[in-house]
Amino acid sequence: MNNFFKRASRVVLVVAGTVVTAPAFAAVDITAAIAELGEAQKAVGLIGIAALSIAVGIKVFKWAQKAL
């Protein structure tokens, strides 16, 4: 029975902490951060495509060189 009360008190503490702290995070505006991530995603995609193109170009060049 003692173990039950320990677990119940932990659950009550977690629920109370969640209820108290939830409104504190509700006022954070993250739209600017999301917009920046969207812009960065485009740049990272372009860099990835360029790196992949170079790697494929090297493989094709080596393949063509072996064929000759």
PDB file of N, CA, C and O in Angstrom:
ATOM      1  N   MET A   1       0.817  -1.193   0.000  1.00  0.00           N
ATOM      2  CA  MET A   1       0.000   0.000   0.000  1.00  0.00           C
ATOM      3  C   MET A   1       0.867   1.266   0.000  1.00  0.00           C
ATOM      4  O   MET A   1       0.509   2.286  -0.588  1.00  0.00           O
ATOM      5  N   ASN A   2       2.014   1.166   0.677  1.00  0.00           N
ATOM      6  CA  ASN A   2       2.921   2.304   0.739  1.00  0.00           C
ATOM      7  C   ASN A   2       3.451   2.643  -0.654  1.00  0.00           C
ATOM      8  O   ASN A   2       3.599   3.819  -0.987  1.00  0.00           O
ATOM      9  N   ASN A   3       3.739   1.626  -1.474  1.00  0.00           N
ATOM     10  CA  ASN A   3       4.224   1.825  -2.830  1.00  0.00           C
ATOM     11  C   ASN A   3       3.170   2.536  -3.679  1.00  0.00           C
ATOM     12  O   ASN A   3       3.500   3.378  -4.515  1.00  0.00           O
ATOM     13  N   PHE A   4       1.911   2.192  -3.458  1.00  0.00           N
ATOM     14  CA  PHE A   4       0.813   2.840  -4.185  1.00  0.00           C
ATOM     15  C   PHE A   4       0.781   4.336  -3.904  1.00  0.00           C
ATOM     16  O   PHE A   4       0.608   5.136  -4.823  1.00  0.00           O
ATOM     17  N   PHE A   5       0.946   4.718  -2.647  1.00  0.00           N
ATOM     18  CA  PHE A   5       0.911   6.129  -2.289  1.00  0.00           C
ATOM     19  C   PHE A   5       2.109   6.883  -2.866  1.00  0.00           C
ATOM     20  O   PHE A   5       1.987   8.052  -3.233  1.00  0.00           O
ATOM     21  N   LYS A   6       3.267   6.220  -2.948  1.00  0.00           N
ATOM     22  CA  LYS A   6       4.440   6.858  -3.553  1.00  0.00           C
ATOM     23  C   LYS A   6       4.197   7.132  -5.034  1.00  0.00           C
ATOM     24  O   LYS A   6       4.488   8.216  -5.539  1.00  0.00           O
ATOM     25  N   ARG A   7       3.658   6.127  -5.715  1.00  0.00           N
ATOM     26  CA  ARG A   7       3.375   6.295  -7.145  1.00  0.00           C
ATOM     27  C   ARG A   7       2.290   7.351  -7.372  1.00  0.00           C
ATOM     28  O   ARG A   7       2.397   8.173  -8.282  1.00  0.00           O
ATOM     29  N   ALA A   8       1.264   7.321  -6.552  1.00  0.00           N
ATOM     30  CA  ALA A   8       0.176   8.284  -6.695  1.00  0.00           C
ATOM     31  C   ALA A   8       0.671   9.704  -6.454  1.00  0.00           C
ATOM     32  O   ALA A   8       0.261  10.633  -7.150  1.00  0.00           O
ATOM     33  N   SER A   9       1.545   9.876  -5.479  1.00  0.00           N
ATOM     34  CA  SER A   9       2.059  11.222  -5.207  1.00  0.00           C
ATOM     35  C   SER A   9       2.935  11.693  -6.371  1.00  0.00           C
ATOM     36  O   SER A   9       2.922  12.880  -6.699  1.00  0.00           O
ATOM     37  N   ARG A  10       3.689  10.797  -6.997  1.00  0.00           N
ATOM     38  CA  ARG A  10       4.499  11.162  -8.160  1.00  0.00           C
ATOM     39  C   ARG A  10       3.614  11.576  -9.335  1.00  0.00           C
ATOM     40  O   ARG A  10       3.900  12.553 -10.027  1.00  0.00           O
ATOM     41  N   VAL A  11       2.545  10.825  -9.549  1.00  0.00           N
ATOM     42  CA  VAL A  11       1.636  11.150 -10.642  1.00  0.00           C
ATOM     43  C   VAL A  11       0.981  12.507 -10.409  1.00  0.00           C
ATOM     44  O   VAL A  11       0.875  13.315 -11.332  1.00  0.00           O
ATOM     45  N   VAL A  12       0.552  12.754  -9.201  1.00  0.00           N
ATOM     46  CA  VAL A  12      -0.069  14.037  -8.868  1.00  0.00           C
ATOM     47  C   VAL A  12       0.942  15.170  -9.063  1.00  0.00           C
ATOM     48  O   VAL A  12       0.588  16.233  -9.572  1.00  0.00           O
ATOM     49  N   LEU A  13       2.179  14.951  -8.666  1.00  0.00           N
ATOM     50  CA  LEU A  13       3.216  15.969  -8.819  1.00  0.00           C
ATOM     51  C   LEU A  13       3.484  16.274 -10.289  1.00  0.00           C
ATOM     52  O   LEU A  13       3.628  17.439 -10.662  1.00  0.00           O
ATOM     53  N   VAL A  14       3.550  15.247 -11.121  1.00  0.00           N
ATOM     54  CA  VAL A  14       3.795  15.446 -12.551  1.00  0.00           C
ATOM     55  C   VAL A  14       2.622  16.170 -13.204  1.00  0.00           C
ATOM     56  O   VAL A  14       2.823  17.101 -13.984  1.00  0.00           O
ATOM     57  N   VAL A  15       1.428  15.757 -12.897  1.00  0.00           N
ATOM     58  CA  VAL A  15       0.240  16.398 -13.476  1.00  0.00           C
ATOM     59  C   VAL A  15       0.158  17.854 -13.043  1.00  0.00           C
ATOM     60  O   VAL A  15      -0.140  18.725 -13.860  1.00  0.00           O
ATOM     61  N   ALA A  16       0.414  18.126 -11.787  1.00  0.00           N
ATOM     62  CA  ALA A  16       0.359  19.497 -11.288  1.00  0.00           C
ATOM     63  C   ALA A  16       1.444  20.346 -11.952  1.00  0.00           C
ATOM     64  O   ALA A  16       1.196  21.490 -12.332  1.00  0.00           O
ATOM     65  N   GLY A  17       2.624  19.793 -12.087  1.00  0.00           N
ATOM     66  CA  GLY A  17       3.701  20.526 -12.754  1.00  0.00           C
ATOM     67  C   GLY A  17       3.374  20.828 -14.200  1.00  0.00           C
ATOM     68  O   GLY A  17       3.680  21.912 -14.695  1.00  0.00           O
ATOM     69  N   THR A  18       2.758  19.883 -14.879  1.00  0.00           N
ATOM     70  CA  THR A  18       2.381  20.091 -16.276  1.00  0.00           C
ATOM     71  C   THR A  18       1.311  21.168 -16.398  1.00  0.00           C
ATOM     72  O   THR A  18       1.381  22.018 -17.286  1.00  0.00           O
ATOM     73  N   VAL A  19       0.342  21.136 -15.530  1.00  0.00           N
ATOM     74  CA  VAL A  19      -0.747  22.118 -15.574  1.00  0.00           C
ATOM     75  C   VAL A  19      -0.227  23.516 -15.265  1.00  0.00           C
ATOM     76  O   VAL A  19      -0.691  24.494 -15.852  1.00  0.00           O
ATOM     77  N   VAL A  20       0.720  23.618 -14.361  1.00  0.00           N
ATOM     78  CA  VAL A  20       1.243  24.925 -13.965  1.00  0.00           C
ATOM     79  C   VAL A  20       2.154  25.501 -15.038  1.00  0.00           C
ATOM     80  O   VAL A  20       2.106  26.703 -15.303  1.00  0.00           O
ATOM     81  N   THR A  21       2.989  24.663 -15.666  1.00  0.00           N
ATOM     82  CA  THR A  21       3.977  25.188 -16.617  1.00  0.00           C
ATOM     83  C   THR A  21       3.459  25.282 -18.046  1.00  0.00           C
ATOM     84  O   THR A  21       4.082  25.968 -18.857  1.00  0.00           O
ATOM     85  N   ALA A  22       2.382  24.648 -18.390  1.00  0.00           N
ATOM     86  CA  ALA A  22       1.880  24.673 -19.765  1.00  0.00           C
ATOM     87  C   ALA A  22       1.564  26.080 -20.265  1.00  0.00           C
ATOM     88  O   ALA A  22       1.935  26.397 -21.395  1.00  0.00           O
ATOM     89  N   PRO A  23       0.908  26.936 -19.501  1.00  0.00           N
ATOM     90  CA  PRO A  23       0.635  28.289 -20.004  1.00  0.00           C
ATOM     91  C   PRO A  23       1.896  29.116 -20.229  1.00  0.00           C
ATOM     92  O   PRO A  23       1.873  30.048 -21.033  1.00  0.00           O
ATOM     93  N   ALA A  24       2.979  28.809 -19.557  1.00  0.00           N
ATOM     94  CA  ALA A  24       4.207  29.578 -19.715  1.00  0.00           C
ATOM     95  C   ALA A  24       4.782  29.421 -21.114  1.00  0.00           C
ATOM     96  O   ALA A  24       5.408  30.349 -21.626  1.00  0.00           O
ATOM     97  N   PHE A  25       4.585  28.281 -21.736  1.00  0.00           N
ATOM     98  CA  PHE A  25       5.119  28.037 -23.067  1.00  0.00           C
ATOM     99  C   PHE A  25       4.127  28.377 -24.173  1.00  0.00           C
ATOM    100  O   PHE A  25       4.483  28.312 -25.350  1.00  0.00           O
ATOM    101  N   ALA A  26       2.940  28.724 -23.843  1.00  0.00           N
ATOM    102  CA  ALA A  26       1.912  28.989 -24.841  1.00  0.00           C
ATOM    103  C   ALA A  26       2.130  30.321 -25.550  1.00  0.00           C
ATOM    104  O   ALA A  26       1.657  30.488 -26.674  1.00  0.00           O
ATOM    105  N   ALA A  27       2.825  31.267 -24.939  1.00  0.00           N
ATOM    106  CA  ALA A  27       2.966  32.597 -25.504  1.00  0.00           C
ATOM    107  C   ALA A  27       4.195  32.743 -26.403  1.00  0.00           C
ATOM    108  O   ALA A  27       4.459  33.838 -26.901  1.00  0.00           O
ATOM    109  N   VAL A  28       4.942  31.676 -26.619  1.00  0.00           N
ATOM    110  CA  VAL A  28       6.152  31.767 -27.424  1.00  0.00           C
ATOM    111  C   VAL A  28       5.777  31.769 -28.901  1.00  0.00           C
ATOM    112  O   VAL A  28       5.098  30.859 -29.375  1.00  0.00           O
ATOM    113  N   ASP A  29       6.218  32.788 -29.623  1.00  0.00           N
ATOM    114  CA  ASP A  29       5.935  32.908 -31.053  1.00  0.00           C
ATOM    115  C   ASP A  29       7.101  32.322 -31.838  1.00  0.00           C
ATOM    116  O   ASP A  29       8.222  32.824 -31.751  1.00  0.00           O
ATOM    117  N   ILE A  30       6.846  31.265 -32.604  1.00  0.00           N
ATOM    118  CA  ILE A  30       7.919  30.594 -33.337  1.00  0.00           C
ATOM    119  C   ILE A  30       7.772  30.719 -34.845  1.00  0.00           C
ATOM    120  O   ILE A  30       8.428  29.987 -35.587  1.00  0.00           O
ATOM    121  N   THR A  31       6.934  31.620 -35.311  1.00  0.00           N
ATOM    122  CA  THR A  31       6.717  31.734 -36.753  1.00  0.00           C
ATOM    123  C   THR A  31       7.977  32.188 -37.480  1.00  0.00           C
ATOM    124  O   THR A  31       8.248  31.725 -38.588  1.00  0.00           O
ATOM    125  N   ALA A  32       8.744  33.080 -36.879  1.00  0.00           N
ATOM    126  CA  ALA A  32       9.983  33.545 -37.513  1.00  0.00           C
ATOM    127  C   ALA A  32      10.992  32.407 -37.606  1.00  0.00           C
ATOM    128  O   ALA A  32      11.694  32.274 -38.609  1.00  0.00           O
ATOM    129  N   ALA A  33      11.065  31.596 -36.573  1.00  0.00           N
ATOM    130  CA  ALA A  33      12.000  30.467 -36.589  1.00  0.00           C
ATOM    131  C   ALA A  33      11.605  29.452 -37.647  1.00  0.00           C
ATOM    132  O   ALA A  33      12.467  28.901 -38.330  1.00  0.00           O
ATOM    133  N   ILE A  34      10.331  29.204 -37.787  1.00  0.00           N
ATOM    134  CA  ILE A  34       9.857  28.266 -38.804  1.00  0.00           C
ATOM    135  C   ILE A  34      10.152  28.799 -40.208  1.00  0.00           C
ATOM    136  O   ILE A  34      10.521  28.033 -41.098  1.00  0.00           O
ATOM    137  N   ALA A  35       9.990  30.089 -40.402  1.00  0.00           N
ATOM    138  CA  ALA A  35      10.295  30.687 -41.710  1.00  0.00           C
ATOM    139  C   ALA A  35      11.780  30.562 -42.031  1.00  0.00           C
ATOM    140  O   ALA A  35      12.146  30.277 -43.171  1.00  0.00           O
ATOM    141  N   GLU A  36      12.633  30.770 -41.041  1.00  0.00           N
ATOM    142  CA  GLU A  36      14.077  30.633 -41.248  1.00  0.00           C
ATOM    143  C   GLU A  36      14.449  29.193 -41.582  1.00  0.00           C
ATOM    144  O   GLU A  36      15.309  28.950 -42.428  1.00  0.00           O
ATOM    145  N   LEU A  37      13.808  28.250 -40.923  1.00  0.00           N
ATOM    146  CA  LEU A  37      14.081  26.840 -41.221  1.00  0.00           C
ATOM    147  C   LEU A  37      13.654  26.496 -42.640  1.00  0.00           C
ATOM    148  O   LEU A  37      14.321  25.711 -43.314  1.00  0.00           O
ATOM    149  N   GLY A  38      12.560  27.069 -43.095  1.00  0.00           N
ATOM    150  CA  GLY A  38      12.110  26.833 -44.465  1.00  0.00           C
ATOM    151  C   GLY A  38      13.093  27.370 -45.484  1.00  0.00           C
ATOM    152  O   GLY A  38      13.351  26.731 -46.504  1.00  0.00           O
ATOM    153  N   GLU A  39      13.643  28.546 -45.211  1.00  0.00           N
ATOM    154  CA  GLU A  39      14.637  29.124 -46.115  1.00  0.00           C
ATOM    155  C   GLU A  39      15.933  28.316 -46.082  1.00  0.00           C
ATOM    156  O   GLU A  39      16.558  28.110 -47.122  1.00  0.00           O
ATOM    157  N   ALA A  40      16.335  27.865 -44.917  1.00  0.00           N
ATOM    158  CA  ALA A  40      17.562  27.077 -44.787  1.00  0.00           C
ATOM    159  C   ALA A  40      17.403  25.725 -45.474  1.00  0.00           C
ATOM    160  O   ALA A  40      18.369  25.180 -46.008  1.00  0.00           O
ATOM    161  N   GLN A  41      16.208  25.192 -45.461  1.00  0.00           N
ATOM    162  CA  GLN A  41      15.956  23.898 -46.096  1.00  0.00           C
ATOM    163  C   GLN A  41      16.228  23.975 -47.593  1.00  0.00           C
ATOM    164  O   GLN A  41      16.749  23.025 -48.176  1.00  0.00           O
ATOM    165  N   LYS A  42      15.883  25.082 -48.212  1.00  0.00           N
ATOM    166  CA  LYS A  42      16.138  25.255 -49.638  1.00  0.00           C
ATOM    167  C   LYS A  42      17.636  25.258 -49.915  1.00  0.00           C
ATOM    168  O   LYS A  42      18.096  24.610 -50.855  1.00  0.00           O
ATOM    169  N   ALA A  43      18.398  25.985 -49.102  1.00  0.00           N
ATOM    170  CA  ALA A  43      19.845  26.068 -49.292  1.00  0.00           C
ATOM    171  C   ALA A  43      20.511  24.719 -49.070  1.00  0.00           C
ATOM    172  O   ALA A  43      21.396  24.325 -49.830  1.00  0.00           O
ATOM    173  N   VAL A  44      20.092  24.022 -48.044  1.00  0.00           N
ATOM    174  CA  VAL A  44      20.670  22.706 -47.763  1.00  0.00           C
ATOM    175  C   VAL A  44      20.336  21.736 -48.892  1.00  0.00           C
ATOM    176  O   VAL A  44      21.171  20.910 -49.261  1.00  0.00           O
ATOM    177  N   GLY A  45      19.146  21.823 -49.436  1.00  0.00           N
ATOM    178  CA  GLY A  45      18.769  20.970 -50.560  1.00  0.00           C
ATOM    179  C   GLY A  45      19.628  21.223 -51.782  1.00  0.00           C
ATOM    180  O   GLY A  45      20.046  20.285 -52.461  1.00  0.00           O
ATOM    181  N   LEU A  46      19.893  22.501 -52.066  1.00  0.00           N
ATOM    182  CA  LEU A  46      20.743  22.834 -53.210  1.00  0.00           C
ATOM    183  C   LEU A  46      22.173  22.322 -53.021  1.00  0.00           C
ATOM    184  O   LEU A  46      22.784  21.810 -53.959  1.00  0.00           O
ATOM    185  N   ILE A  47      22.692  22.461 -51.823  1.00  0.00           N
ATOM    186  CA  ILE A  47      24.038  21.955 -51.540  1.00  0.00           C
ATOM    187  C   ILE A  47      24.071  20.440 -51.662  1.00  0.00           C
ATOM    188  O   ILE A  47      25.035  19.883 -52.186  1.00  0.00           O
ATOM    189  N   GLY A  48      23.035  19.771 -51.187  1.00  0.00           N
ATOM    190  CA  GLY A  48      22.963  18.315 -51.296  1.00  0.00           C
ATOM    191  C   GLY A  48      22.902  17.849 -52.743  1.00  0.00           C
ATOM    192  O   GLY A  48      23.555  16.876 -53.120  1.00  0.00           O
ATOM    193  N   ILE A  49      22.120  18.544 -53.542  1.00  0.00           N
ATOM    194  CA  ILE A  49      22.020  18.188 -54.970  1.00  0.00           C
ATOM    195  C   ILE A  49      23.367  18.398 -55.657  1.00  0.00           C
ATOM    196  O   ILE A  49      23.769  17.584 -56.487  1.00  0.00           O
ATOM    197  N   ALA A  50      24.065  19.478 -55.321  1.00  0.00           N
ATOM    198  CA  ALA A  50      25.370  19.740 -55.918  1.00  0.00           C
ATOM    199  C   ALA A  50      26.379  18.660 -55.533  1.00  0.00           C
ATOM    200  O   ALA A  50      27.131  18.189 -56.385  1.00  0.00           O
ATOM    201  N   ALA A  51      26.404  18.266 -54.274  1.00  0.00           N
ATOM    202  CA  ALA A  51      27.332  17.233 -53.817  1.00  0.00           C
ATOM    203  C   ALA A  51      27.008  15.894 -54.474  1.00  0.00           C
ATOM    204  O   ALA A  51      27.915  15.164 -54.873  1.00  0.00           O
ATOM    205  N   LEU A  52      25.739  15.572 -54.587  1.00  0.00           N
ATOM    206  CA  LEU A  52      25.338  14.327 -55.225  1.00  0.00           C
ATOM    207  C   LEU A  52      25.701  14.337 -56.703  1.00  0.00           C
ATOM    208  O   LEU A  52      26.125  13.317 -57.246  1.00  0.00           O
ATOM    209  N   SER A  53      25.536  15.481 -57.354  1.00  0.00           N
ATOM    210  CA  SER A  53      25.887  15.590 -58.768  1.00  0.00           C
ATOM    211  C   SER A  53      27.381  15.380 -58.979  1.00  0.00           C
ATOM    212  O   SER A  53      27.788  14.719 -59.934  1.00  0.00           O
ATOM    213  N   ILE A  54      28.191  15.935 -58.101  1.00  0.00           N
ATOM    214  CA  ILE A  54      29.639  15.741 -58.212  1.00  0.00           C
ATOM    215  C   ILE A  54      29.994  14.280 -58.023  1.00  0.00           C
ATOM    216  O   ILE A  54      30.798  13.739 -58.783  1.00  0.00           O
ATOM    217  N   ALA A  55      29.414  13.630 -57.028  1.00  0.00           N
ATOM    218  CA  ALA A  55      29.705  12.219 -56.775  1.00  0.00           C
ATOM    219  C   ALA A  55      29.284  11.353 -57.960  1.00  0.00           C
ATOM    220  O   ALA A  55      30.023  10.453 -58.360  1.00  0.00           O
ATOM    221  N   VAL A  56      28.121  11.610 -58.516  1.00  0.00           N
ATOM    222  CA  VAL A  56      27.651  10.842 -59.672  1.00  0.00           C
ATOM    223  C   VAL A  56      28.518  11.123 -60.887  1.00  0.00           C
ATOM    224  O   VAL A  56      28.814  10.211 -61.659  1.00  0.00           O
ATOM    225  N   GLY A  57      28.928  12.368 -61.068  1.00  0.00           N
ATOM    226  CA  GLY A  57      29.811  12.716 -62.181  1.00  0.00           C
ATOM    227  C   GLY A  57      31.133  11.983 -62.118  1.00  0.00           C
ATOM    228  O   GLY A  57      31.637  11.515 -63.140  1.00  0.00           O
ATOM    229  N   ILE A  58      31.700  11.878 -60.924  1.00  0.00           N
ATOM    230  CA  ILE A  58      32.962  11.148 -60.758  1.00  0.00           C
ATOM    231  C   ILE A  58      32.773   9.675 -61.087  1.00  0.00           C
ATOM    232  O   ILE A  58      33.601   9.080 -61.776  1.00  0.00           O
ATOM    233  N   LYS A  59      31.688   9.084 -60.598  1.00  0.00           N
ATOM    234  CA  LYS A  59      31.419   7.665 -60.884  1.00  0.00           C
ATOM    235  C   LYS A  59      31.232   7.426 -62.381  1.00  0.00           C
ATOM    236  O   LYS A  59      31.758   6.454 -62.924  1.00  0.00           O
ATOM    237  N   VAL A  60      30.495   8.295 -63.042  1.00  0.00           N
ATOM    238  CA  VAL A  60      30.258   8.146 -64.480  1.00  0.00           C
ATOM    239  C   VAL A  60      31.570   8.313 -65.239  1.00  0.00           C
ATOM    240  O   VAL A  60      31.826   7.583 -66.196  1.00  0.00           O
ATOM    241  N   PHE A  61      32.396   9.256 -64.828  1.00  0.00           N
ATOM    242  CA  PHE A  61      33.678   9.457 -65.484  1.00  0.00           C
ATOM    243  C   PHE A  61      34.561   8.215 -65.341  1.00  0.00           C
ATOM    244  O   PHE A  61      35.188   7.780 -66.307  1.00  0.00           O
ATOM    245  N   LYS A  62      34.608   7.649 -64.131  1.00  0.00           N
ATOM    246  CA  LYS A  62      35.426   6.444 -63.915  1.00  0.00           C
ATOM    247  C   LYS A  62      34.861   5.275 -64.716  1.00  0.00           C
ATOM    248  O   LYS A  62      35.621   4.481 -65.270  1.00  0.00           O
ATOM    249  N   TRP A  63      33.530   5.162 -64.782  1.00  0.00           N
ATOM    250  CA  TRP A  63      32.897   4.084 -65.534  1.00  0.00           C
ATOM    251  C   TRP A  63      33.216   4.214 -67.011  1.00  0.00           C
ATOM    252  O   TRP A  63      33.532   3.222 -67.668  1.00  0.00           O
ATOM    253  N   ALA A  64      33.137   5.430 -67.539  1.00  0.00           N
ATOM    254  CA  ALA A  64      33.435   5.646 -68.949  1.00  0.00           C
ATOM    255  C   ALA A  64      34.912   5.426 -69.235  1.00  0.00           C
ATOM    256  O   ALA A  64      35.266   4.939 -70.308  1.00  0.00           O
ATOM    257  N   GLN A  65      35.768   5.771 -68.304  1.00  0.00           N
ATOM    258  CA  GLN A  65      37.205   5.573 -68.487  1.00  0.00           C
ATOM    259  C   GLN A  65      37.548   4.092 -68.529  1.00  0.00           C
ATOM    260  O   GLN A  65      38.418   3.689 -69.301  1.00  0.00           O
ATOM    261  N   LYS A  66      36.888   3.273 -67.722  1.00  0.00           N
ATOM    262  CA  LYS A  66      37.128   1.836 -67.750  1.00  0.00           C
ATOM    263  C   LYS A  66      36.617   1.205 -69.028  1.00  0.00           C
ATOM    264  O   LYS A  66      37.176   0.213 -69.496  1.00  0.00           O
ATOM    265  N   ALA A  67      35.571   1.759 -69.594  1.00  0.00           N
ATOM    266  CA  ALA A  67      34.982   1.210 -70.811  1.00  0.00           C
ATOM    267  C   ALA A  67      35.896   1.443 -72.009  1.00  0.00           C
ATOM    268  O   ALA A  67      35.842   0.683 -72.976  1.00  0.00           O
ATOM    269  N   LEU A  68      36.717   2.457 -71.966  1.00  0.00           N
ATOM    270  CA  LEU A  68      37.620   2.762 -73.073  1.00  0.00           C
ATOM    271  C   LEU A  68      38.875   2.019 -72.867  1.00  0.00           C
ATOM    272  O   LEU A  68      39.793   2.120 -73.681  1.00  0.00           O
TER     273      LEU A  68
END
